[in-house]
Amino acid sequence: MSPQLEEGLRRSGPVHRQSTLQMNPPAGMSNLSVTRCFRVKRAVPEDTFRNCRNRAMSLPVNCWMVGDHRDVIIIDASGEPETIAAVVGDRRVTAVICTQGSHAHTAAAVDVAWTLCAPVLLHPADHALWEGVHNQDRYWRLEDGQRITVAGEQLHVVHTPAPTAGSVSLHFPNLKGLFTGDSLGPHCGPRAHRATPYPGSTFLSALPPDTCVYPGHGASFLLGEISSPTDRWVRHSA
């Protein structure tokens, strides 16, 4: 585990030894991007349709796998733990990161973390949401500005409090990749009502247009495809 992650998780309990699973990836997985053996894969388990409390939502929650052939992080562990574990295979899981605390985005987080011997990371502002789903199950604090290294690449945590107070986005500057959760798209559950932009909304305007956005629902897209990224970010937080 990297020093950056150890520092971010310094208040946690002991980490269990890494388990090894020998499984083949399930059908339906697509390799979305490859950069210097650094891969992004998306799992869209069928049962995430049932996890969504908003009937107007037609797209399941994306579960992203990010890393190389040795190390990986899991972003928004939704769906069946067995499906996620199969995609991970025999790689080491650095962390299971939740972009927000709602049921749809954390449904399998505890089971996946336990099976793969990895910590769950969540912004503490979503503690009430987490507790409503997972009761007293523990997670480790995710903070704005935190750095986490996976497979030799560093991700930056950005607090983007929409649609929930603890929502975060994960930015890989060197790879021009941004995982936004529900901050830029449809979501499950009520939105937080905000009359003014929050500090994280200015973050988008500084990113290059060829930044690849991996949202909480639907397919990835380039940031430049949005006519006004900051306006859209703010609009989805209102």
Disulfide bonds with the S-S distance in Angstrom:
Cys52-Cys188 2.40
